[in-house]
Amino acid sequence: AEQNLRAQYNETPMTTITLNSELVILGAQSADFRFEDLTRFLGTPALCTSPLVPEGTDVGDTFPEMVFTDANGALLSSHDICSKSPTNVVFVGIELWAPPSAVLIERAIGRLQDGWAIEGVEFVFVFQRDRDSQPMTVAQLNELLDEKGWQDIDGATFVVSPDAVMSSRFMIGYVPFGIVTDRSLQILSEASHVPDNDL
């Protein structure tokens, strides 16, 4: 049954969106294709990170494994995101001292609520620095989520990375930035700056 479903998925026309000037495959959409069928096998080991695709920071590489901390204080590996059964993952580097960051999050949440979450897009908001440009803490993240009402947003994962590992690994010197991957965390677009009006 799963093989038939995979075949159906591979033969189904894809729909696309434009995000940060990159063409991003979202997933199969057709009149006779039920998205709930697709989610039955999305995120299984066969469709998560592949040992055949090496980790790296270039387009075509597997997004490197990084360990973040979620709002509950639990460690979360970047490679665990595929268990959420996404069609695409967008890793967004956030530093609260940069004014566009908060606006970008609001715009992204609006997109998720307008249908991207249903389509399977998962935003991972990685908070690196606070408003004073100091390492972000879990307590600060929870204060922000409470203040903005961002708890339990479908398609949104909020984590902290006080050591700014994503900026360091991708050698990025600007914020906010986005990195788009497919459901297996294979990188589809180069890490790039995301202006607040570009989502």
N, C-alpha and C positions, 0 to 999 in steps of 0.2 A: 504494500500500500504506500509505504514511504517512497519507494522508487517511482511509482506512478505519480505521486505528488510532486516529486522533484522534477520529473519530466514535464509535467504540466506547468510548473513554475518556469522552467527554462524556455518553454515555447510560448509563454504568455507575453504580450507586448508590455513594455515598460513605460511608466510615466516618469516625467522628470520635472525638477524645479531648478531655478537658478538661485544659488546661494553664494554670495561673495564672488560673483562673476565666474563661478565655476559651474559646469553642468554636472548635476548630481543625480544618480539613479536612485529612485525612491523605492521601487518595488513593483510587483506585478499587479495590474489592475485590469479587469475585464468583467463583462456582464455575468459570466458564469464562473468566475473565480472568487471564492469566499476567502476573505483575509484570515478568518479564524483557521482555515485549513493550512494556510501558509505558516501561521505561528505554531503549528504542531511540531514542526521540525526546525524552525529557526532557533539558533542558539544551541543546538546539539553539538557535540564535539566535532562532528564532520563539517559543520559550518562555522565553527568558531576559529580561532587563530590556527593557521595551518603550519606544521613544521616544515613544509615545502617552501614557504615564503618567509625569508629571513627577516628579523626585526631590523628596523632602521628608521631614518627620518625622511627618506625620499619617497616620491610618488611610486607606488607599486610595492613598497616595503610593508611589513606588518608593523602597526603602531607599537613602539617598544613598551615593554612592561614597566609600569611605574606604580608606586604604592601611594595612595592618597588616604585621607581620613575623612569619613563622612560625618554628618551632623550628630550621630549617636556616639562618636568617638571610636567607631570600628574602622579597621583598616580595609581598604578596598583597592584591589589591583585593577589597573586599567583593562586587563584581559578578562576580568569578571563581568564587564559591561555586556558582553555578548549573551549572558544568561538572561538579560532583559528582553531578548528576542527582537532586536531592532532590525530595520532594513538599512539604516545608516546611523552612524554615530558622529556627532560633531563635538569635538573637544574644544572648549573655549577657555583661553587663559584670561583671568580677571584680576585686576588690581584696583581696589576701590578708590585710590587717590586719583585715578584717571577718570574724569567725568563721563566719557562715553560708555564706560563699563556698565553702570546701572541702567542706562537707557537701552543698551544692547540686550541685557537680560530681559527687560520688559518687552522688547520687540520679539525676542525669541519665544518667550512664554505666550505672547499673543499669537504667534504663528502656530505653536503647539496646540493652543486651544481652538484655532481656526481649522484644524484638521491634520497638521503634521504629526501629532501624537498618534492619531488613528492610523496614519500611513506607516507608522513604525519608526519615525525619527526620534533619536534619543540625544538630547543635549547634555553634555557633562561640563558643568561650570566649575572650573578649577580656580579657587580663590588663593592667590599667592601673597598679596600684600594688602594691608588695611588702608584706611583713609590717611594715616600718618606715614605710609610707606614702610610700615613694620610688618614682620611676618604675621600672616592671618592665623587666628586661633579658632578652635572649634566653638568656644563660647561666643566669639564675635560672629561666627557664621550663624549660630542659633538666634542671636539677637537680631541679625539682619533678616533671617527667614520669618521671624515673628513680626518684625516691623513691617515687612513688605507683604506678608500673607502668602509666602511662597512655599509653604509646606504642602506636601502631597500634590504636586503638579505632575500630571501624567506626562511622561517623556522628558522629565528634567531630573538630573542627579546633581546635587550640590556637594562639593568636597573641598577640603583645604589642602594646600601644599606649601607649607611655610618655607620649605627649602627651594621653592620655585623650580622644581626638577624639570617641568615641561619646558620652561623658557631656556633652562640650561642645556637640556638635551638637544633641543631644536635650534639652539643658538639664536634666540629671538630677543631683540632689544626694544620691543614696542608692545603696547597693550591697547585695547584687547586684541587678541588674535584667535583665529579659528583654524582647525585642522579637520577635514572631512574624511571619514573612512566608510567602507562598506560594512556589511554585517559581520564579516570575518576580521574586521579591524585592519583591512588592507587600505593604505592611504590613497585617497583619490585626488587630493589637491595639496599643493605646497602650503606650508604654514604661512598665513598671510594676515595682515592687519584687517580688522573688520570695523569700518567706521560705523557710527551709530545710525546712519541712514542707509546702510547697505544690506539690510536683512529683509 
